[in-house]
Amino acid sequence: MYKPFITGFAIAGLLLGPVSGLAADEPNDTAAIAEQATVYGLPMVDLYKLMYDQAIDTDGSQFKAPFNTLHNESNVFTPADTSIVTPNSDTPYSELWMDLRAEPLVLCVPAVDKDRYYSVMLTSLYTFNFGYIGSRATGNDAACYAVAGPDWKADAPKGIAKVFQSETEFATALYRTQLFNPGDIDNVRKVQAGYTVEPLSAFLGEAAPAPAPAIDWPEIDDQSAKENPLGYLAFLLQFAPATGPAAVEQPLREKFASIGLEAGKPFPPAGTSDAELAAIQQGVKAARADIANAIKSMGKIENGWSVSTGIQGNRDGYAGNWGLRAAVAVAGLLANDTAEAVYPITNIDIDHNRLDGSKSDYTITFKPGELPPASAFWSVTMYDGKTQHLVPNPIDRYLINAPMLPELTKNADGSLTLYIQKDAPTDPAKKANWLPAPDGPFYVAMRIYWPKQAVLDGDWQPPGIVPHKG
């Protein structure tokens, strides 16, 4: 889900230094602070929109389930799913939005067949990944884990293998369960049925604490998020206290308060002058432009693919680099740590021309023994370059992945060629390896789950996409 493909980089103007303040040579004015606040807050606003769509707006088309209720996706993502850009279509998802204000939640997982990969990624409102459950992190045995909010303090209760603590009062758990092939979907559903969630008090058989107060959630859509990101940030900060590990942010919060941006208070505040409003908008615009420019050039380029192998998506991993966190969120909200998955992505061919199904057919060939090195599995997925969604096609194929290898045709030398084009190849052997493209611009994302060291070290590189015109 959610499109991650980042590596470390420096972004001019994005204030990537420590959280203690602005760059030394930058004026301490309203526009500059608004720029920094936008860079800092944009990931949180984007995550809030997703949370609003999936857990709050009960009448919305993308609503999944209320807080603290697990929602299992019965099928993989298709072009009909438009709430998320660059969705993953080879692991059915289960989504859980957590309200941790009253008490922790207990997440129990069943024993999962050792050959089936699964993961549960825990992410705070900061968009920090604060923990993992699953094949790589905790193994495939049955166990129960607690997820607690920032103010909860206690030892792990009996029966709880580990307590994960979120720095924010709301958080999300994103479950990925490997699907071997379309006929395997019922087995995936059985695994999903074994995922359970309940309050800690229910797990322990104790009386439940008083419920947390109701919240007047502000409506949000793409337009309102674009127009007033700092207003939403001010709202969200009340659920993200600058305590514990987040106390390092206190100087940053004080700087934001100097332009009236305070937790739980309306922003811009009443009485803000026209000149100050203009400066705020100037800062917001500058931040968005810088992030957009950074995304275009980020990542280590390998045969035309942008490859990231160094992202640890928690607070320590970002180390106050808010520009990097913003770019990760905009390029791929809810990105995995690279230890869990690496995502080469490209929108250019080997000749550095833009991929476009209306102008060319393409191939990508993996030499013998050079398929993506994964301890779990790999996939290659097609996305529309305009919508960033999956591409409708007559065979309902949105990706080619490792479990499909028995169905694919290998070349005489043992290599594997994928045919990337808008029209089906006439050769049946080639059609078996067809990844349908749109009649226009597109990009391709590779996913390598539980990557082997050759990927993380850069010893393995994805092969370039070769154009075949006419």
C-alpha positions as CSV (number, residue, x, y, z in Angstrom):
1,M,0.0,0.0,0.0
2,Y,1.1,3.4,-0.1
3,K,4.1,3.9,-2.4
4,P,7.5,4.2,-0.6
5,F,10.7,4.7,-2.7
6,I,13.0,7.0,-0.8
7,T,16.6,7.3,0.1
8,G,18.6,9.8,2.1
9,F,19.0,13.2,0.5
10,A,19.3,16.9,1.2
11,I,16.5,19.3,0.1
12,A,17.4,23.0,-0.4
13,G,15.1,25.1,1.7
14,L,13.4,22.3,3.6
15,L,15.1,22.9,6.9
16,L,16.4,19.5,7.4
17,G,18.5,20.3,10.4
18,P,17.8,19.3,14.0
19,V,14.4,19.9,15.5
20,S,15.9,22.7,17.6
21,G,15.0,25.3,15.0
22,L,15.6,26.8,11.6
23,A,18.8,26.7,9.7
24,A,21.3,29.2,11.1
25,D,21.2,31.5,8.1
26,E,17.5,31.5,7.8
27,P,15.4,34.5,9.0
28,N,13.2,33.8,11.9
29,D,10.1,35.2,10.2
30,T,6.5,34.1,9.7
31,A,7.0,32.7,6.2
32,A,10.1,30.7,7.2
33,I,8.4,29.2,10.2
34,A,5.2,28.4,8.2
35,E,7.5,26.6,5.7
36,Q,9.1,24.6,8.4
37,A,5.7,23.8,10.0
38,T,4.4,22.6,6.7
39,V,7.3,20.3,6.1
40,Y,6.9,19.0,9.6
41,G,3.2,18.7,9.5
42,L,2.4,17.5,6.0
43,P,2.9,13.8,6.8
44,M,0.5,14.0,9.8
45,V,-2.1,15.8,7.7
46,D,-1.9,13.2,4.9
47,L,-2.3,10.4,7.5
48,Y,-5.2,12.2,9.1
49,K,-7.0,12.3,5.8
50,L,-6.5,8.6,5.4
51,M,-7.7,8.0,9.0
52,Y,-10.7,10.3,8.4
53,D,-11.6,8.4,5.2
54,Q,-11.3,4.9,6.7
55,A,-12.3,5.3,10.3
56,I,-14.3,8.5,10.8
57,D,-16.4,9.4,7.8
58,T,-19.0,6.6,8.0
59,D,-20.8,7.8,4.9
60,G,-17.7,8.0,2.8
61,S,-16.9,5.6,0.0
62,Q,-13.5,4.6,1.5
63,F,-14.8,3.9,5.1
64,K,-13.5,0.6,6.5
65,A,-14.3,0.3,10.2
66,P,-14.6,2.5,13.4
67,F,-11.6,2.9,15.7
68,N,-10.3,-0.2,17.5
69,T,-12.1,-2.5,15.0
70,L,-10.0,-4.6,12.6
71,H,-11.1,-4.5,9.0
72,N,-9.9,-7.3,6.7
73,E,-9.8,-6.8,3.0
74,S,-11.3,-9.8,1.3
75,N,-9.5,-9.3,-1.9
76,V,-6.4,-7.5,-3.2
77,F,-6.5,-3.9,-4.3
78,T,-7.9,-3.1,-7.8
79,P,-8.3,0.1,-9.9
80,A,-11.5,0.7,-8.0
81,D,-9.5,1.5,-4.8
82,T,-8.7,5.2,-5.1
83,S,-8.2,6.4,-1.5
84,I,-4.5,5.4,-1.6
85,V,-1.9,6.1,-4.3
86,T,0.4,3.3,-5.5
87,P,-1.5,0.6,-3.6
88,N,0.0,-2.9,-3.1
89,S,-2.0,-5.5,-4.8
90,D,-0.1,-8.7,-3.9
91,T,-0.8,-8.8,-0.2
92,P,-4.4,-8.5,1.0
93,Y,-4.6,-5.9,3.8
94,S,-6.1,-5.7,7.2
95,E,-6.4,-2.2,8.6
96,L,-6.8,-1.1,12.2
97,W,-7.1,2.5,13.4
98,M,-6.3,2.7,17.1
99,D,-7.7,5.1,19.7
100,L,-5.3,4.5,22.6
101,R,-6.5,7.3,24.9
102,A,-8.5,5.1,27.4
103,E,-6.3,2.0,27.5
104,P,-4.0,-0.1,25.3
105,L,-5.2,-2.5,22.7
106,V,-4.2,-6.2,22.5
107,L,-3.4,-7.5,19.0
108,C,-3.2,-11.3,18.8
109,V,-1.9,-13.2,15.7
110,P,-2.4,-16.8,14.9
111,A,0.3,-19.3,13.9
112,V,1.0,-18.7,10.3
113,D,2.4,-21.3,7.9
114,K,6.2,-20.8,7.8
115,D,6.2,-20.3,4.1
116,R,3.7,-17.5,4.2
117,Y,5.0,-14.0,4.8
118,Y,2.9,-11.6,6.9
119,S,3.7,-8.4,8.7
120,V,1.9,-5.9,11.0
121,M,3.3,-2.4,10.8
122,L,2.6,0.0,13.7
123,T,2.6,3.7,12.8
124,S,1.9,6.7,14.9
125,L,0.3,10.0,13.8
126,Y,3.8,11.3,13.3
127,T,4.0,8.6,10.6
128,F,6.8,7.0,12.6
129,N,6.9,3.2,12.4
130,F,7.3,2.3,16.1
131,G,7.1,-1.4,15.8
132,Y,6.6,-4.6,13.7
133,I,4.9,-7.9,14.3
134,G,5.3,-10.7,11.7
135,S,7.6,-13.1,9.9
136,R,10.7,-11.0,10.0
137,A,10.3,-9.2,13.3
138,T,8.6,-11.8,15.6
139,G,8.3,-15.0,13.6
140,N,5.2,-16.9,12.5
141,D,4.1,-18.4,15.9
142,A,0.9,-17.4,17.6
143,A,1.3,-14.6,20.1
144,C,-0.4,-11.5,21.6
145,Y,1.0,-8.0,21.7
146,A,-0.1,-4.8,23.4
147,V,-0.1,-1.3,21.8
148,A,-0.2,1.5,24.3
149,G,-0.5,5.3,24.0
150,P,2.1,7.8,25.1
151,D,0.9,8.1,28.8
152,W,0.6,4.4,29.6
153,K,3.1,3.2,32.1
154,A,3.2,-0.5,33.2
155,D,5.0,-3.7,32.7
156,A,3.8,-6.1,30.1
157,P,0.8,-8.0,31.5
158,K,0.7,-11.8,31.6
159,G,0.1,-13.3,28.2
160,I,1.5,-10.3,26.4
161,A,4.7,-11.0,24.4
162,K,5.7,-7.4,24.0
163,V,4.3,-3.9,24.5
164,F,4.7,-1.4,21.7
165,Q,4.3,2.2,22.8
166,S,3.0,4.9,20.4
167,E,4.1,8.5,20.9
168,T,0.6,9.6,19.8
169,E,-2.8,8.9,21.1
170,F,-4.0,7.6,17.8
171,A,-2.1,5.2,15.6
172,T,-2.6,2.6,12.9
173,A,-1.7,-1.0,12.3
174,L,-1.4,-2.1,8.7
175,Y,-1.4,-5.9,8.2
176,R,0.0,-7.5,5.1
177,T,-0.7,-11.2,4.4
178,Q,0.9,-12.9,1.4
179,L,-1.3,-14.2,-1.3
180,F,0.5,-16.9,-3.3
181,N,-2.0,-16.9,-6.3
182,P,-5.7,-16.1,-6.9
183,G,-6.7,-19.6,-5.8
184,D,-5.0,-19.0,-2.4
185,I,-7.4,-16.2,-1.3
186,D,-9.4,-18.5,1.0
187,N,-6.3,-19.4,2.9
188,V,-5.4,-15.8,3.3
189,R,-8.9,-15.2,4.7
190,K,-8.4,-17.9,7.2
191,V,-5.2,-16.2,8.4
192,Q,-7.0,-12.9,8.6
193,A,-9.8,-14.5,10.6
194,G,-7.2,-15.4,13.2
195,Y,-6.1,-11.7,13.7
196,T,-8.0,-10.4,16.8
197,V,-8.1,-7.0,18.6
198,E,-9.5,-6.2,22.0
199,P,-9.0,-3.7,24.8
200,L,-6.5,-4.7,27.4
201,S,-9.2,-4.7,30.1
202,A,-11.2,-7.3,28.1
203,F,-8.0,-9.4,27.5
204,L,-7.3,-9.4,31.2
205,G,-11.0,-9.9,32.2
206,E,-11.0,-6.6,34.1
207,A,-13.4,-3.7,34.3
208,A,-13.0,-1.3,31.4
209,P,-11.8,2.3,32.2
210,A,-13.9,5.3,31.5
211,P,-14.2,6.0,27.8
212,A,-12.2,8.8,26.3
213,P,-14.2,12.0,25.4
214,A,-15.8,12.3,22.0
215,I,-13.9,14.4,19.4
216,D,-15.4,16.9,16.9
217,W,-13.4,15.7,13.9
218,P,-12.9,18.4,11.2
219,E,-13.8,17.2,7.8
220,I,-10.9,16.9,5.3
221,D,-10.5,16.3,1.6
222,D,-7.7,16.9,-0.9
223,Q,-8.7,20.5,-1.4
224,S,-9.1,21.5,2.3
225,A,-5.8,19.8,3.1
226,K,-4.1,21.8,0.4
227,E,-5.7,25.1,1.5
228,N,-5.1,24.8,5.2
229,P,-2.5,22.2,6.2
230,L,-1.4,24.1,9.2
231,G,-4.9,24.3,10.6
232,Y,-5.1,20.5,10.5
233,L,-1.7,20.3,12.1
234,A,-2.7,22.5,15.0
235,F,-5.7,20.2,15.5
236,L,-3.6,17.0,15.4
237,L,-0.9,18.2,17.8
238,Q,-3.3,17.9,20.7
239,F,-3.0,14.1,20.2
240,A,0.8,14.2,19.9
241,P,2.2,15.4,23.2
242,A,5.8,16.6,23.3
243,T,6.6,14.2,26.1
244,G,8.8,11.2,26.4
245,P,10.9,10.7,23.2
246,A,8.8,13.5,21.6
247,A,10.1,16.0,24.2
248,V,12.9,16.8,21.8
249,E,10.3,18.7,19.8
250,Q,9.4,21.2,22.4
251,P,11.7,24.0,21.0
252,L,10.0,23.3,17.6
253,R,6.5,23.6,19.1
254,E,7.5,26.9,20.7
255,K,8.7,28.2,17.4
256,F,5.4,27.2,15.8
257,A,3.5,28.9,18.6
258,S,5.3,32.2,17.8
259,I,3.1,32.4,14.6
260,G,0.0,31.2,16.5
261,L,0.2,27.5,15.7
262,E,-0.7,25.8,19.0
263,A,-2.0,22.3,19.8
264,G,-5.8,22.2,19.7
265,K,-6.3,25.8,18.8
266,P,-7.7,27.3,15.5
267,F,-5.1,28.3,13.0
268,P,-4.7,30.9,11.7
269,P,-5.8,32.5,15.0
270,A,-8.3,35.3,15.1
271,G,-6.7,38.7,14.5
272,T,-4.0,37.5,12.1
273,S,-3.2,40.3,9.7
274,D,-3.5,40.1,6.0
275,A,0.3,40.5,5.8
276,E,0.8,37.5,8.2
277,L,-1.7,35.4,6.2
278,A,0.1,36.2,3.0
279,A,3.4,35.2,4.7
280,I,1.9,31.9,5.9
281,Q,0.7,31.0,2.4
282,Q,4.1,31.9,1.1
283,G,5.7,29.5,3.5
284,V,3.2,26.7,2.7
285,K,3.7,27.2,-1.0
286,A,7.5,27.1,-0.7
287,A,7.4,23.9,1.3
288,R,5.2,22.1,-1.1
289,A,7.4,23.2,-4.1
290,D,10.6,22.0,-2.3
291,I,9.1,18.6,-1.5
292,A,7.9,18.1,-5.0
293,N,11.3,19.0,-6.4
294,A,13.0,16.7,-4.0
295,I,10.8,13.7,-4.9
296,K,11.8,14.0,-8.5
297,S,15.5,13.6,-7.8
298,M,15.6,11.4,-4.7
299,G,16.9,7.9,-4.4
300,K,20.0,6.2,-5.7
301,I,19.5,5.6,-9.5
302,E,20.2,2.0,-10.6
303,N,19.5,1.3,-14.3
304,G,16.8,3.9,-14.3
305,W,15.2,2.8,-11.0
306,S,15.1,4.9,-7.9
307,V,16.2,2.6,-5.1
308,S,16.1,3.2,-1.3
309,T,17.9,0.9,1.1
310,G,18.5,3.2,4.1
311,I,15.2,4.2,5.6
312,Q,14.4,3.3,9.2
313,G,11.0,4.9,9.6
314,N,11.0,5.6,13.3
315,R,12.1,8.7,15.3
316,D,15.7,7.6,15.6
317,G,15.9,6.7,12.0
318,Y,14.7,10.2,10.8
319,A,16.7,11.9,13.5
320,G,14.9,15.2,13.1
321,N,15.2,15.2,9.4
322,W,11.6,16.5,8.8
323,G,12.3,17.1,5.1
324,L,13.0,13.4,4.6
325,R,10.0,12.4,6.5
326,A,7.8,14.7,4.4
327,A,9.2,13.4,1.1
328,V,8.6,9.8,2.3
329,A,5.0,10.6,3.2
330,V,4.2,12.5,0.0
331,A,5.9,9.9,-2.2
332,G,4.6,6.9,-0.2
333,L,2.4,7.3,2.8
334,L,2.8,4.5,5.3
335,A,6.2,3.4,3.9
336,N,7.8,0.2,5.3
337,D,11.3,0.3,6.8
338,T,13.8,-1.0,4.2
339,A,14.6,-3.9,6.5
340,E,11.0,-5.0,5.9
341,A,10.7,-4.1,2.2
342,V,12.6,-2.3,-0.5
343,Y,10.8,-0.6,-3.3
344,P,12.7,0.2,-6.5
345,I,10.5,2.5,-8.7
346,T,10.9,4.0,-12.1
347,N,9.0,6.1,-14.7
348,I,11.9,6.0,-17.2
349,D,13.3,3.4,-19.5
350,I,17.0,2.4,-19.9
351,D,17.5,5.4,-22.3
352,H,16.1,7.8,-19.7
353,N,12.9,8.5,-21.6
354,R,9.6,8.7,-19.9
355,L,7.6,5.4,-19.8
356,D,4.5,5.9,-22.0
357,G,2.3,3.0,-23.3
358,S,1.0,5.1,-26.1
359,K,4.5,5.6,-27.6
360,S,6.3,2.3,-27.0
361,D,6.2,-1.3,-25.8
362,Y,8.8,-2.4,-23.2
363,T,10.5,-5.4,-21.7
364,I,12.4,-6.1,-18.5
365,T,14.6,-9.1,-18.4
366,F,16.0,-10.8,-15.3
367,K,19.1,-12.8,-16.1
368,P,19.4,-16.4,-14.8
369,G,19.8,-16.4,-11.1
370,E,19.2,-12.6,-10.9
371,L,15.5,-12.5,-9.8
372,P,15.0,-10.0,-6.9
373,P,16.7,-11.5,-3.8
374,A,13.9,-11.8,-1.2
375,S,13.5,-13.9,2.0
376,A,9.8,-13.6,1.4
377,F,8.7,-12.6,-2.1
378,W,9.0,-9.9,-4.8
379,S,6.5,-8.3,-7.2
380,V,6.5,-5.9,-10.2
381,T,3.4,-3.6,-10.3
382,M,2.0,-1.2,-13.0
383,Y,0.6,2.2,-12.1
384,D,-1.0,4.9,-14.2
385,G,1.2,7.9,-14.4
386,K,-1.6,10.4,-14.1
387,T,-3.8,8.9,-11.3
388,Q,-1.1,6.9,-9.5
389,H,-3.7,4.1,-9.2
390,L,-3.7,0.5,-10.7
391,V,-4.4,0.2,-14.4
392,P,-7.7,-1.4,-15.6
393,N,-7.0,-4.1,-18.2
394,P,-8.8,-7.0,-19.9
395,I,-7.1,-9.7,-17.9
396,D,-7.3,-8.0,-14.5
397,R,-3.6,-8.3,-14.0
398,Y,-2.0,-5.5,-12.1
399,L,1.3,-7.1,-11.2
400,I,3.7,-10.1,-11.7
401,N,5.2,-11.6,-8.6
402,A,7.3,-14.5,-7.4
403,P,4.3,-16.8,-6.7
404,M,3.4,-16.6,-10.3
405,L,6.7,-18.0,-11.6
406,P,5.3,-21.4,-12.4
407,E,2.8,-19.8,-14.8
408,L,5.4,-17.7,-16.6
409,T,7.5,-18.6,-19.6
410,K,11.3,-18.5,-19.2
411,N,13.7,-17.9,-22.1
412,A,15.9,-20.7,-23.4
413,D,18.9,-19.5,-21.3
414,G,16.8,-19.5,-18.1
415,S,16.2,-15.7,-18.0
416,L,12.8,-14.2,-17.5
417,T,11.4,-11.4,-19.7
418,L,8.3,-9.4,-18.7
419,Y,6.4,-7.7,-21.6
420,I,5.1,-4.3,-20.6
421,Q,2.7,-2.8,-23.1
422,K,-0.9,-1.7,-23.6
423,D,-1.9,-4.3,-26.1
424,A,-1.6,-8.1,-25.4
425,P,1.3,-9.8,-27.2
426,T,0.2,-12.1,-30.0
427,D,2.7,-14.8,-29.0
428,P,1.0,-16.9,-26.3
429,A,4.3,-17.5,-24.6
430,K,4.9,-13.8,-24.3
431,K,1.3,-13.1,-23.3
432,A,1.9,-15.3,-20.2
433,N,4.4,-12.7,-19.2
434,W,2.3,-9.6,-20.1
435,L,2.1,-6.8,-17.6
436,P,-0.6,-4.5,-19.1
437,A,0.2,-0.8,-19.3
438,P,-2.1,2.2,-19.9
439,D,-2.4,4.1,-23.2
440,G,-0.3,6.9,-21.8
441,P,2.3,7.6,-19.1
442,F,3.0,5.1,-16.4
443,Y,5.4,4.0,-13.7
444,V,6.5,0.7,-12.4
445,A,7.1,-0.3,-8.7
446,M,9.0,-3.3,-7.6
447,R,8.5,-4.6,-4.1
448,I,11.0,-6.9,-2.4
449,Y,9.7,-8.2,0.9
450,W,12.2,-9.1,3.6
451,P,15.0,-8.2,1.2
452,K,18.3,-10.2,1.4
453,Q,21.5,-8.5,2.1
454,A,22.5,-8.3,-1.5
455,V,19.6,-5.8,-2.0
456,L,20.4,-3.8,1.1
457,D,24.1,-3.6,0.2
458,G,23.4,-2.6,-3.4
459,D,25.1,-5.7,-4.8
460,W,21.9,-6.6,-6.7
461,Q,20.4,-4.0,-9.0
462,P,17.1,-4.1,-10.9
463,P,17.5,-4.5,-14.6
464,G,16.6,-1.5,-16.8
465,I,13.3,-1.3,-18.8
466,V,14.0,-1.6,-22.5
467,P,11.8,0.2,-25.1
468,H,10.7,-1.5,-28.3
469,K,9.1,1.0,-30.7
470,G,7.1,0.1,-33.8
